[in-house]
Amino acid sequence: MADKIYVFASFKPADGKESEVESVLRGMCAPTRNEPGNEIYDLHVKTAGSDDGPSFHLFERYSDEAALDAHRETEHYKNYRAAIMDLLGAPIHVVVMEGVNVAG
C-alpha cells in the first residue's frame, strides 16, 4: 500500500489583501475535498501573536502521491494558482511529507 502524502502550505497575504487571499483559499476547500484521493483539506489562519498580520495555512492529506499529482492537474487548482500569486506578500511555502508515526 502506498504511503499517504501530507502537504502543509503557508500563505502570507500582501498588505490589504487578506480577505482576497482567504476567499481564494476558501474556494479551494469544497472542490478539493470532493477529489477521490483527498482525505483532508483544512484551512487555518494564524492571528494570535502575529506581529506581521495574519497568515493562512492549508493542511492536506492525500491517499498517495498519484492523488496529489491528480489534485495539481485539476482546473480549480490551476485557477487558484493563477489567482493567488498577485495577492501574496511572500512566496507560498509548501512542505510535502510522508507520515512516520501518525495516529488515524
C-alpha positions in Angstrom: 0.0 0.0 0.0 1.4 3.4 -0.9 2.1 5.9 1.8 -0.3 8.7 2.4 1.0 12.1 1.4 0.7 15.2 3.7 1.0 18.8 2.5 1.4 21.9 4.6 1.2 25.1 2.6 1.5 28.6 4.1 0.4 31.9 2.5 1.3 35.4 3.6 -1.1 38.0 2.1 0.2 41.3 0.8 -0.9 44.2 2.9 -4.6 44.8 2.4 -5.1 41.5 0.5 -6.0 39.3 3.5 -9.7 38.9 2.6 -8.9 38.2 -1.0 -6.4 35.5 -0.1 -8.9 34.0 2.3 -11.6 34.0 -0.4 -9.4 32.3 -2.9 -8.3 29.6 -0.4 -11.9 29.0 0.8 -12.9 28.5 -2.8 -10.5 25.5 -3.0 -11.9 23.7 0.0 -15.1 22.1 -1.4 -13.8 21.1 -4.8 -10.6 19.6 -3.3 -12.5 17.7 -0.6 -14.5 16.2 -3.4 -11.5 14.8 -5.2 -11.3 11.0 -5.0 -7.8 10.9 -3.4 -8.2 13.7 -1.0 -8.7 12.8 2.7 -8.2 16.1 4.5 -8.2 19.7 3.2 -8.3 22.1 6.2 -7.7 25.8 6.1 -6.4 27.6 9.1 -5.5 31.3 9.9 -2.8 32.4 12.3 -3.9 35.6 14.0 -2.9 35.3 17.7 0.6 36.6 18.3 1.1 37.7 14.7 3.0 41.0 14.6 3.1 40.9 10.9 -0.6 40.3 10.2 -2.5 37.0 9.5 -1.2 34.1 7.5 -3.2 31.3 6.1 -2.2 27.6 6.2 -3.6 24.5 4.5 -3.2 21.1 5.9 -3.8 18.4 3.3 -3.8 14.6 3.2 -3.9 12.5 0.1 -4.3 8.8 -0.3 -1.0 8.6 -2.2 1.4 10.6 -4.4 -0.8 9.9 -7.5 -3.7 11.6 -5.8 -1.6 14.7 -5.0 -0.5 14.7 -8.7 -4.1 14.5 -9.8 -5.0 17.4 -7.5 -2.4 19.6 -9.1 -3.9 18.9 -12.6 -7.4 19.9 -11.7 -9.0 23.1 -13.1 -9.7 24.5 -9.7 -6.0 24.1 -8.7 -4.8 25.8 -11.8 -7.3 28.7 -11.4 -6.3 29.1 -7.7 -2.6 29.3 -8.6 -3.3 31.9 -11.2 -5.4 34.0 -8.9 -3.4 33.9 -5.7 0.1 34.9 -6.8 -0.6 38.6 -7.1 -2.2 38.7 -3.7 0.7 37.4 -1.7 3.5 39.3 0.1 5.8 36.3 0.0 6.2 33.1 -2.0 3.9 30.2 -1.0 5.8 27.9 1.4 4.9 24.3 0.7 6.2 21.2 2.6 5.3 17.7 1.2 5.6 14.9 3.8 5.1 11.2 4.3 3.9 10.0 7.7 6.3 8.4 10.1 4.2 7.8 13.2 0.7 9.1 12.5 -2.4 8.4 14.5 -5.5 7.8 12.4 
